[in-house]
Amino acid sequence: MKSIREMDAPIGLAFFFGPALVIVIIMLISGFNTVSAIVALALVLFGLKYMHTSIIGKYKIMQSVVSNINLENNCKILDVGCGHGAFMLQFNKQTAKISEIVGIDIWSNRDQGSNSIEATQRIIDASSLASKIKLKTANILDAPFNNNEFDLIISSLVLHNLKPFEKRKEALEEISRVQEQKGQLVIIDIGYETGKYVHILEDLGYQNVNIVNAGYNGWWGTPLVPTFVITATK
């Protein structure tokens, strides 16, 4: 579990706590109002749920996903948008089967608090996977890798940051390019547009493409902003 300082898209809290604070200030000036108080309370609860998903819930989703992945021996893994390494570090119980994990990121503090290659390297160095992991500064829209290089590709809460949507399609095309034939793909992402990835992946030749709602642990404030898990094989 990460600290609040390192949570995903911390600016998102402003959408909940900001209006709640304004409502409270207005009530202090104008007097108590039941409806306003209920709205302010709801916004605070939504903000707390956002925090829960970012610092607890997403880890539970990753743990569940990784527990269902059976790695082949000498597996080479790519983590697209690795951030602080949360997803890749879930493979610590399968170290013997891993030849290498490469984590790439553009290290944006807007998308994740305290995000830097130096901070992530310190986390990796303290883990049991330290000898297996290499970090790179790279953009998935122009991945610096050979065709068919990775057996397993993972990505968590990254693709929705690419706008417009056409860039997400380009990212999936790059993922497909560097994905080994018969390799596995796992994408965790936010929002209902994630469903569009299914048809794109199928057009790229992926099979057994499956999408599931991650449920309560993936609610970013409210059920209206859910997290989905997509799995597929090349």
MOWO-V494685 format. One record per helix or strand. SS is the DSSP state (A for helix, B for strand). FROM is the first residue (numbers start at 0). TO is the last residue. If there is no record, write none. Layout:
# MOWO-V494685
[[SS;FROM;TO] [SS;FROM;TO]]
This chain:
# MOWO-V494685
[[A;3;5] [B;7;7] [A;9;29] [A;33;66] [B;74;79] [A;87;96] [B;97;104] [B;111;111] [A;116;124] [B;132;136] [A;139;141] [B;149;155] [A;158;160] [A;164;177] [B;178;189] [A;191;202] [B;206;212] [A;214;217] [B;226;232]]
